[in-house]
Amino acid sequence: MMRRYLFAMLLFVPSLCFAITPVTITSASINYTTHTITVEGAGFCISTLPVVTFNTTRLKVTSACSPSVVVASLPVQVAGSYRLIIANSGGASATFYVTYGAVGPQGIKGSTGAMGPIGLTGATGATGGTGLQGPIGLTGAQGAAGAAGPQGPAGANGTGFNFRNAFDPAVTYAINDVVTYSGSTYLANVANGPSRAADDPSKLTPDVNTSAWAVMAAAGAPGAAVSVVASGSPSCPTGGDTLTDANGNITFICNGAPGAMGPQGVSGTNGTNGVPGPQGAQGAPGNNGTNGTNGTGFNFRGAFNTSNTYAVNDVVTFISPDITYNVNLPFGSAGSMVGTVTTDGTQGVLSSSNIVSWNLTLFDGTNTTVLTPATSTSAWYGTDLTATPTSLLFNYNVGDNGYGSFSGSGGQFCITSQTNCFGPANTYGSWGVGGDSWVYSYGSGAQAIATGGATGGTSTYVAIMAVPAGGIAPGVTNGQAIPWAMVAQAGTNGTNGTNGANGTNGTNGVNGLPGIQGNPGINGQPGINGINGTNGLDGKSFVWRGAFDINISMSNGYAVNDVVIDGGSAYICTDPTPLTQGQTPSSQPQTWSLMVQGMGTAYTKSRLSQGGIPDITRTNLYPPVNVLELPSGTFLVSARVTVISQTTDPNVVACIMQANPYNPSNPQNDWVYVTVGPGPAQQFGTTPTYATITAAQDVLIGPTEAQLICYAFDPIQGSPVLAGDVQVNSTVMTAIPTGGFIAQ
């Protein structure tokens, strides 16, 4: 009895895993005689047998522990498609879809029924009376305090003074120049000078020229002059001091005459310190010191503008574009990630370089770790992470297997749309916090992972070198010399104020009486069925032509919607313009569009009739018309056979492809075959007529086979004298490993 095999194809992306052995399923086959299912792949058995689940039934594993093959008992099932899951003892798993039994083609869609007649409109019921109005409800609670208003504009620049030292009548002075004269300080109200007059050089000095100069600081009054009086003076025989005031009045302060020395008294106890005497009179003012050099002046230019040019000592304000988002993301039964994430202000899709800072406390329900740029790294892949001014979002539905993480030695947070972090896809949570395993939850759609974006504050900068228009903004280096120095950094945002107390609710009003309900209207008659809609246009169909043949293309042999294999990928013809020698579908996208991108190696072999391919004898499979060398595996095999005939009997061409070696005496000697064709009957004429058949089937090349052989024959018996009237003109065989394509 010939064994029947079922082959399934799965595109499975290898898992990126942390400390687990991933599970990969490459094929599954069902033996309907022994009622078993054999699965091949990797990562099945680590230390104990894996768990095999078919749909919702756990199967009994009958094979020994093996990482690449597992065999399990399979009860009889209803024909259909089922989900197969294999999970190893390390916690990794993989899913594979298997078809049990033959599945029939989908039935033809039925036509839309005729629309029923339109029903009569029922009479309108009487309107009920209006109920009494209830009393006014209670006053609602007081709303929360509004957010603080924006910062006001910068004030105008203050007036600056220019100190010009002592007054010089030969010098010209400008407004706000400051000079000293006779111990006082003066401010120029108007431009003036030189101030020397022919008749009186002192006539226009600041003290008399009050129309041009204003007193800024008047000189102080002179103090009394102090002199010492020597002993023997008639006024102070014992000596002393004199004080002379501004009016010339002299006051003597004389020392008392010394008394006679008395006897030595008994030493007394130390007396209490006396009260300090009054402070002495202020001495005469000293000479003015040398004037210091003028200080550097700043020129405030307002908010930074990239269109402006700036000189040294120009001062601007600048708002940082960074945005800080608040994170409060629960996962698992008790896990969470709380803190902040700061970006460079980019909106839309974000990459790793757009995340400039983070401070996150990661808790898995048992242990805690803190993730910062000093203790962890941030990495994001794909286009799943996006930003708005107020939110960070992760979209599981992008379809590019994107993921991201904050990873440190104390643990990591991961969010992913593939199976690399936690086994299942579309998940987020923690891994390795305090040595713990994973804790995660499932996500879907566009999930918010952070909210409440807040921009940086306003800082003040001074230009330390000239900045051209379009030059570097404050706080940005770009690997160049920094033209700005920070004068005042923006302060941190203040804490939010406490919400005001809710107002007292008012008492509920009395409900009004319900109005009288009107009588129901009479139901209308059913409407007339509408006219059936116009049938839709037929969909496009594709014509499988096997491996690309430049000779066919050069002879206008391909048409629109023909599909060929070239370089392991499938292409569809969009323009039948012939290609020239050396051109292929992969190099001519204007006429051939990529339909399926190949990942595996495609095997192909062409053969033209040059006297070496014999005529086809009826129902005879010998000799073969083409032989293709192949490795072991399961292949999607196609054949295209073109024949020529000069007879008028109906000829039908078929093709059998068979794995080799083949023993005619033992048809079950480890070989399989598949019939391609037959093509439609051709009534060949008396002149050479060409006919081509193409088809594709799956075929297994087992461990003992090494070739695929194609036989062409005519299965319809005709006149014996016409046997061998059909001659092979060319053959093309193509074999592609199953699972080797990704649909575009």
Summary of the structure (lengths in Angstrom):
residues: 744
radius of gyration: 50.6
end to end distance: 41.0
largest distance: 178.6
contacts: 1890
relative contact order: 0.09
helix: 2%
strand: 38%
